[in-house]
């Protein structure tokens, strides 16, 4: 087996598609298929089941996957070691994050970082915290910024910042002119909510439960997968929402959506930096972690 075959295997497993893997690897689909077929012949097992809509790992494929990820990681670490020997900080960082951090914080951090380290490249995956943390554990990502802390082997969490969850209200709504509200006043309102797995949703569910309220009893009019989509839905007048104060303070939101504190419900969300301790010696990762921790919130 060679690295091209292993790399093709990891990408097909990650994207559950030969065509998507080929697109990401800048290869043709037949080339990726050839790499997988050759790898299966060398190992003497079938690694994927080709279903109608997606490709899934066989039992043997699931067994081989973590070793394949380790091989790819070892190759990258060997390259990084040579660069470190040459005293050069360069390379690629695969970062997972939520939409709030990706849209409102990281662009400025990365711009400043690249002014000092021009030979760096950042590849972003945006998803909910639960999915992102699993990808860190699987070795697919190098680092993530998430709003939940899910313990897993070899993962290290560091507190990055705190974000308050407030009520997002659109102009014309009866609560728009209010400086604050109480929980009882909003229970019958139409709500736009985040999906299961979202750190924002988990924080709100926990705080409501502590006050004796059931999150599922809210009158939900729609569920969205990103903070940006929730805010856009509020702008359209579809309903009100629990949303990040960091996102709502952004200039693009301030004139169209108002953040209203809930007097008797304080919802604060810790935002964590998480990475795999086995990768923490990587020079680029160490330098970027240092930059993140020095960021002025």
C-alpha positions as CSV (number, residue, x, y, z in Angstrom):
1,X,0.0,0.0,0.0
2,X,1.1,3.6,-0.5
3,X,0.0,7.0,0.9
4,X,-2.2,7.8,-2.1
5,X,-4.3,4.7,-1.5
6,X,-4.5,5.4,2.3
7,X,-5.4,9.1,1.6
8,X,-8.1,8.1,-0.9
9,X,-9.5,5.6,1.7
10,X,-9.6,8.3,4.5
11,X,-11.3,10.9,2.2
12,X,-13.9,8.4,0.9
13,X,-14.7,7.4,4.5
14,X,-14.9,11.0,5.6
15,X,-17.2,12.2,2.8
16,X,-19.0,8.8,2.2
17,X,-18.7,9.4,-1.5
18,X,-16.2,8.6,-4.2
19,X,-17.1,11.7,-6.2
20,X,-16.7,14.0,-3.2
21,X,-13.4,12.5,-2.2
22,X,-12.1,12.8,-5.8
23,X,-13.2,16.5,-5.8
24,X,-11.4,17.2,-2.5
25,X,-8.2,15.3,-3.6
26,X,-8.3,17.0,-7.1
27,X,-8.3,13.6,-8.7
28,X,-10.7,11.8,-11.1
29,X,-13.3,9.5,-9.7
30,X,-11.8,6.5,-11.6
31,X,-8.4,7.2,-10.0
32,X,-9.9,7.2,-6.5
33,X,-11.8,4.0,-7.3
34,X,-8.5,2.4,-8.5
35,X,-6.7,3.4,-5.3
36,X,-9.4,1.9,-3.2
37,X,-9.6,-1.3,-5.3
38,X,-5.8,-1.7,-5.1
39,X,-5.8,-1.2,-1.3
40,X,-8.6,-3.7,-0.8
41,X,-6.7,-6.2,-2.9
42,X,-3.5,-5.6,-0.9
43,X,-5.3,-6.0,2.4
44,X,-7.5,-8.9,1.2
45,X,-10.7,-7.4,2.6
46,X,-13.6,-5.3,1.4
47,X,-13.4,-1.8,3.0
48,X,-16.6,-0.2,1.7
49,X,-20.2,-1.2,1.0
50,X,-21.5,0.8,-1.9
51,X,-25.1,1.7,-1.1
52,X,-27.6,3.5,-3.3
53,X,-27.0,7.0,-1.8
54,X,-23.7,6.8,0.0
55,X,-20.6,4.7,0.7
56,X,-20.2,3.2,4.2
57,X,-17.3,1.4,5.9
58,X,-17.5,-2.3,6.3
59,X,-16.5,-3.8,9.6
60,X,-13.0,-4.3,8.3
61,X,-13.0,-0.7,7.1
62,X,-14.0,0.6,10.5
63,X,-11.1,-1.4,12.0
64,X,-8.6,0.0,9.5
65,X,-9.8,3.6,9.6
66,X,-8.1,4.8,12.8
67,X,-4.8,3.3,11.6
68,X,-5.2,5.0,8.2
69,X,-5.8,8.4,9.9
70,X,-2.7,7.8,12.1
71,X,-0.6,7.1,9.0
72,X,-1.7,10.3,7.4
73,X,-1.1,12.2,10.6
74,X,2.4,10.6,11.0
75,X,3.2,11.7,7.4
76,X,2.2,15.3,8.2
77,X,4.0,15.3,11.5
78,X,7.2,14.2,9.8
79,X,6.9,17.0,7.3
80,X,6.3,19.5,10.1
81,X,9.3,18.1,12.0
82,X,11.6,19.0,9.0
83,X,10.0,22.4,8.8
84,X,10.6,22.9,12.5
85,X,14.2,21.8,12.0
86,X,14.5,24.5,9.4
87,X,12.8,26.9,12.0
88,X,9.8,27.5,9.7
89,X,6.2,27.8,10.8
90,X,4.1,26.7,7.8
91,X,1.6,24.1,6.7
92,X,-2.1,23.4,6.9
93,X,-4.4,23.5,9.9
94,X,-7.8,21.8,9.8
95,X,-10.1,23.7,12.1
96,X,-13.7,22.9,13.2
97,X,-15.9,25.5,14.6
98,X,-19.4,26.9,15.0
99,X,-20.9,29.5,12.7
100,X,-20.6,32.2,15.5
101,X,-16.8,31.8,15.8
102,X,-16.3,31.2,12.0
103,X,-18.1,34.4,11.0
104,X,-17.4,36.8,13.8
105,X,-14.1,36.0,15.4
106,X,-11.7,33.8,13.4
107,X,-11.4,35.9,10.2
108,X,-9.6,38.7,12.2
109,X,-7.5,36.2,14.2
110,X,-6.3,34.4,11.0
111,X,-5.7,37.6,9.1
112,X,-3.3,38.8,11.9
113,X,-1.7,35.3,12.1
114,X,-1.0,35.2,8.4
115,X,0.7,38.5,8.5
116,X,3.4,36.9,10.6
117,X,3.2,33.4,9.1
118,X,2.4,33.7,5.4
119,X,3.1,30.1,4.5
120,X,0.0,28.8,6.4
121,X,-3.3,27.6,5.2
122,X,-6.6,27.1,7.1
123,X,-9.3,24.6,6.1
124,X,-12.5,25.1,8.0
125,X,-15.3,22.7,8.8
126,X,-18.5,24.4,10.2
127,X,-20.9,22.2,12.1
128,X,-22.5,21.8,15.6
129,X,-20.3,21.1,18.6
130,X,-21.1,17.4,18.9
131,X,-20.1,16.6,15.3
132,X,-17.0,18.8,15.5
133,X,-15.7,17.1,18.7
134,X,-16.2,13.7,17.2
135,X,-14.1,14.7,14.2
136,X,-11.3,15.9,16.5
137,X,-11.4,12.6,18.3
138,X,-11.3,10.8,14.9
139,X,-8.2,12.7,13.9
140,X,-9.9,14.4,11.0
141,X,-9.4,17.9,12.5
142,X,-6.4,19.5,14.2
143,X,-8.2,21.9,16.4
144,X,-11.7,23.2,17.1
145,X,-13.6,25.9,18.9
146,X,-16.8,24.6,20.3
147,X,-19.5,25.5,22.8
148,X,-19.8,22.1,24.5
149,X,-17.3,20.1,26.5
150,X,-17.7,16.4,25.7
151,X,-15.0,14.2,27.4
152,X,-13.2,11.9,25.0
153,X,-9.8,10.1,25.2
154,X,-6.8,12.3,24.4
155,X,-8.8,15.5,24.0
156,X,-7.7,18.7,25.8
157,X,-10.1,21.6,26.4
158,X,-9.1,25.2,27.2
159,X,-11.6,28.0,28.0
160,X,-11.5,30.5,25.2
161,X,-14.3,33.0,26.0
162,X,-17.8,33.3,27.4
163,X,-20.9,34.2,25.3
164,X,-24.3,35.3,26.6
165,X,-27.5,34.0,25.1
166,X,-30.2,36.6,24.7
167,X,-33.5,37.0,23.0
168,X,-33.4,38.0,19.4
169,X,-36.4,40.1,18.4
170,X,-37.3,41.7,15.1
171,X,-38.7,45.3,14.6
172,X,-42.5,45.3,14.8
173,X,-42.6,42.6,17.5
174,X,-44.3,43.8,20.7
175,X,-41.1,43.0,22.7
176,X,-38.8,45.0,20.4
177,X,-39.1,48.2,22.4
178,X,-38.5,46.5,25.7
179,X,-35.2,46.7,27.6
180,X,-35.8,43.3,29.2
181,X,-38.4,40.6,29.5
182,X,-39.4,37.7,31.8
183,X,-39.5,34.0,30.9
184,X,-43.3,33.8,31.4
185,X,-43.8,36.5,28.8
186,X,-42.1,34.6,26.0
187,X,-43.4,31.0,26.5
188,X,-46.3,31.4,24.0
189,X,-44.2,33.2,21.3
190,X,-43.3,31.6,18.0
191,X,-39.7,30.4,18.4
192,X,-37.0,29.7,15.9
193,X,-34.6,27.1,17.4
194,X,-31.3,25.4,16.8
195,X,-30.9,21.7,16.0
196,X,-30.1,19.0,18.5
197,X,-26.3,18.9,19.1
198,X,-26.0,22.7,19.1
199,X,-24.2,24.2,22.0
200,X,-26.6,27.2,22.1
201,X,-29.6,24.9,22.3
202,X,-28.0,22.7,25.1
203,X,-27.2,25.8,27.2
204,X,-30.8,27.1,26.8
205,X,-32.3,23.7,27.6
206,X,-30.1,23.4,30.8
207,X,-31.0,26.9,32.0
208,X,-34.7,26.5,31.4
209,X,-34.7,23.2,33.1
210,X,-33.1,24.7,36.2
211,X,-36.0,27.2,36.3
212,X,-38.6,24.5,36.0
213,X,-39.4,25.0,32.3
214,X,-39.4,22.5,29.5
215,X,-37.6,23.5,26.3
216,X,-39.8,21.1,24.2
217,X,-42.9,23.0,25.3
218,X,-41.7,26.1,23.4
219,X,-43.9,26.9,20.4
220,X,-41.3,26.1,17.7
221,X,-42.0,27.4,14.2
222,X,-38.8,26.3,12.6
223,X,-35.4,24.6,13.3
224,X,-32.1,25.7,11.7
225,X,-28.6,24.4,11.7
226,X,-26.7,27.7,12.0
227,X,-26.8,30.9,14.0
228,X,-26.8,32.9,10.8
229,X,-29.9,31.1,9.5
230,X,-31.6,31.7,12.8
231,X,-30.9,35.4,12.7
232,X,-32.1,35.7,9.1
233,X,-35.3,33.9,10.1
234,X,-35.8,36.4,12.9
235,X,-35.2,39.3,10.5
236,X,-37.9,37.9,8.2
237,X,-40.4,37.9,11.1
238,X,-40.8,34.2,11.3
239,X,-40.4,34.3,15.1
240,X,-38.1,35.2,18.0
241,X,-35.0,33.2,19.0
242,X,-32.4,32.5,21.7
243,X,-29.2,33.7,20.0
244,X,-25.6,34.6,20.7
245,X,-25.0,38.1,22.0
246,X,-21.7,38.1,20.1
247,X,-23.5,37.4,16.8
248,X,-26.3,40.0,17.5
249,X,-23.7,42.7,18.4
250,X,-22.3,42.5,14.9
251,X,-23.0,45.6,12.8
252,X,-24.9,43.6,10.1
253,X,-27.5,42.6,12.8
254,X,-27.8,45.6,15.0
255,X,-30.2,47.6,12.8
256,X,-32.5,44.7,12.0
257,X,-32.5,42.5,15.1
258,X,-32.4,43.6,18.7
259,X,-31.0,41.6,21.6
260,X,-33.3,41.7,24.6
261,X,-31.9,40.3,28.0
262,X,-34.2,37.9,29.9
263,X,-34.3,39.2,33.5
264,X,-35.0,35.9,35.2
265,X,-33.0,33.6,32.9
266,X,-29.2,34.0,32.6
267,X,-27.8,31.8,29.9
268,X,-24.1,31.9,29.5
269,X,-22.2,29.6,27.1
270,X,-18.6,28.7,27.6
271,X,-16.6,28.5,24.4
272,X,-13.7,26.1,24.4
273,X,-10.6,25.4,22.3
274,X,-10.2,21.7,21.9
275,X,-7.4,19.6,20.4
276,X,-5.9,16.2,20.5
277,X,-3.0,16.1,23.0
278,X,-1.1,13.7,20.7
279,X,-0.9,16.6,18.2
280,X,0.0,19.4,20.6
281,X,3.7,19.2,19.7
282,X,3.1,20.3,16.1
283,X,4.8,23.7,15.9
284,X,2.1,25.4,13.7
285,X,-0.7,24.2,16.1
286,X,1.3,25.4,19.2
287,X,1.8,28.8,17.7
288,X,-1.8,29.2,16.6
289,X,-3.1,28.0,20.0
290,X,-0.9,30.7,21.6
291,X,-2.4,33.3,19.3
292,X,-5.9,32.3,20.1
293,X,-5.3,32.3,23.9
294,X,-3.9,35.9,23.5
295,X,-7.0,37.1,21.6
296,X,-8.7,40.1,23.2
297,X,-12.4,39.1,23.5
